[in-house]
Amino acid sequence: MSKVILSVVGHDRPGIIAAVSRVLFLNGCNIEDVSQSILQTEFAGLFIAALPKSLKIVNLNDRLMEALGVMGLSVSLSEMEPSGTWKSPPSEPFIITTMGADRPGLVAAITELLAGFEVNISNLKAVFRGGDNPLENTMIYEVDIPVALDHNLFREALYKRGGELGLDVSLQHREIFEAIHTV
Amino acid sequence: MLTHKEVLSTLEMLRNEHLDVRTVTLGISLLDCASDDPARFVDRAVAKIGAVARDLVKVCDEVALRYGIPIVNKRIAVSPIAVAACACGPDRMVEVARALDRAAKEVGIDFIGGFSAMVEKGFTRGDLALIEAIPEALATTDRVCSSINVASTRAGINMDAVYLMGKTIRRAAELTRDRDGIGCAKLVVFANIPQDIPFMAGAFLGVGEPETVINVGVSGPGVVKKALERALGANPKLDLGQISEIVKHTAFKVTKVGELIGRRVADGLGVPFGVADLSLAPTPNVGDSVGEIFQTLGLGSIGVPGSTAALALLNDAVKKGGAFASSYVGGLSGAFIPVSEDLNIAESARLGFLSLEKLEALTSVCSVGLDMVALAGDTSPETLAAIIADEMAIGVINRKTTAARLIPVPGKKAGDKARFGGLLGEATIMPVRGADCSAGFISLGGRIPAPIHSLNN
């Protein structure tokens, strides 16, 4: 049984997930994972589904386009390749938070540094609304830092980069946030 | 997945509300160092402290950096020296204190506690030698702390020990008169002393404790105050039941952080984790004060009418939140009201809102007791002993810990300012009403019997 990954993007409104999941159900597909997000007015959804042997991907794509195209949604469907996936080294979860005035290139500058240290981003939420309120100009990265990485070296580089960008940066173990916010 | 709000509120606690771990205290048993040769005891004790605590500061610093939570103090608590070094006479006891001081400096810790004796029912020779050595030991060391338990709900109050401590405190102050009697800031007299206190000056490792153990003291007056301010800002009509809930939630968070950090340090050292002490421990910094919480609750100052009720609410809510967060709670676990170590409380004493008598009343509903109370240098040993006896009675009858850390500041009188420096802060000297009227009672001596409710088996 093959698996597909489907992305659906468009103006948010009620009924998008219903429309996608109805097509998948009527074609015998089993949804394994779904994640959705709304940024400002736009919806973005990701679905991983297993396909029955009798169904060709191209046919599923046509049926999705037919059902979702009229809703103004764009669809991208591709087969998941089991080989060639990235394997995470032993890591510890951290949270990087930045606050500071918006300017072009902030995400690029921080993520370039993370990539250089092989630090993987598992979740990112960034909000830039301009103005001086730091709470309206934040990036929160949930990252996995390889255990083998020199932690102090990484921390220094991150704080230095933050300073160059005029950002107030913090790097903290995720366990602290979980300890405080979970019962 | 963490929400935006959760991440940012945690950062706020860390950055602006002084959320930290106030102390990580490594307990080290010195009972196996005992010897009939005092010099051999010293050698063994110093070697053992050096070996066990070698990486304490390094591991604490690594964990603090990794988790982004400051560990303000790293300390050591050892077995009561009066037990472990019971063969020593007074002179040798002073040498032991100096050796502990050297060992503390070598491993880079702030304080070492355990120059202690438990004498609630009577003295051993080792106890008497240690108490006699206290003034000189504290005057000639920097980091050694001493505690003497003179009373318990089971045994009553050893009034001979209380009197002896009145004299010892006066002598300790005299020997450090050039530093406003700072020797006394490192000496606490207890009733019902817990065996696992991580906070100084009362920290020691009880004889029922393991070979080595990590106990942590959490912090959080600043966090509690800010949480209350936020909640009252959003809803000025909060009642005291709702306020208690907010304190509980905040204590829960603070305790979870403290235990997490303590366990990581314990893992790093290969030492078992013992307890989290839930005390709200202030520092002499604005925004890190227990006294400020009283003002947030609508009282003009700590010490005015209503203060005891407010402290009862605060102390109880802290315990409830903390006990839900951790199954291993110990030490003192309650709000501290150390006069000189809390800017706001010190100011309240200066302005006369907080008197010695009101402070004593407050200690009936919180932990510790008369803590860092500066008194006139000429306060007699009998008056000091009588103040201690009153405080011990509150602990014995109410089945709780109480303590007295009194500092008769040499050469100074009520209204003068005493300066101790650092975390010990500074305080205005409080007047004692009815001084020099207690000598007859104190000189009776003997032991005040244990209360009837000690017979609960």
Interface residues (C-beta under 8 A of the other chain):
Chain A: I95 T97 N123 K125 V127 L135 T138 I140 E142 H151 N152 R155 S170 L171 Q172 H173 R174 E175 I176 F177 E178 A179 I180 H181
Chain B: M1 L2 H4 E6 V7 L8 T10 L11 M13 L14 R15 L65 R66 Y67 G68 I69 K253 K256 V257 E259 L260
